[in-house]
Amino acid sequence: MNWIKKLFKRKTELEKLQDKYDSLMEEAYKLSKVNRTKSDEKTFEANEVLTEMKKLGYINYRKGMNH
């Protein structure tokens, strides 16, 4: 039954950003063993996504406070 819920559940913008952040950090980790400069670039991109997540999380939190 849970797989049906997962199949039809749409991801929130925050969840999409979390997936993107996780992917970038994983890639940065793999690159850190081969090319430190590219690893730093991926980490920077991940931090930009994290900033967006914080903004979105704060906005969602504030919306919840208004109700």
N, C-alpha and C positions, 0 to 999 in steps of 0.2 A: 504493500500500500504506500509506503514512503517513496518508492521510486516513481509512482504516479504523481505525487505532489511535487517532486523534484522536476519531473518532466514538464509540468505546466506552470511551475512557479517562475515568474520573471525576476531577474536579478535587479536589485535597486542600483542606482548610480554609485552608491557607496560600495556595494559588493563588486561591481565591475572594476572600480578603481583599486579595490583590495587585490583582486586577481592580477591586475596589471602591475601593481607594486610588487607582489610576490614573484611574478615572472621576471621583472627587471632585476630584482635582488638575486634571484637564482642565477640569472645570466651574468650578473656582475661577479658573483662568487666564482663561477666557472672561468670567467675571463681573468680573474685575479691570478690564476695559476699560469697564464700564458701571456697576457698583455695588460699590464697594470693601467696604462693610459685609457684603454677602452673600458676596463673595469670601473675606473673612476667616472667615466662618462655615463655609464649605466647607473651607477650609484647616484649621480647627480640627477638623472632623469627620474629615478625612483623617489628621490627626495622631493622633486617637484610634484609628483603624483601624491605623495604623502601630505604635502601642503594643501592640495586640493581636497584630499580626504578630510583633513582637519576642518577646512572651511565648510564643507558639505555636512560633516558631522555636527558642527556647531550650529549651522542653519537648521538642521533637522531637530536638534535639541531645543533651540529657541522656539520653533514652531510648536513643539510639544508643550512648552511652557505657557503658550498663549491660550491653550484650550482649557 
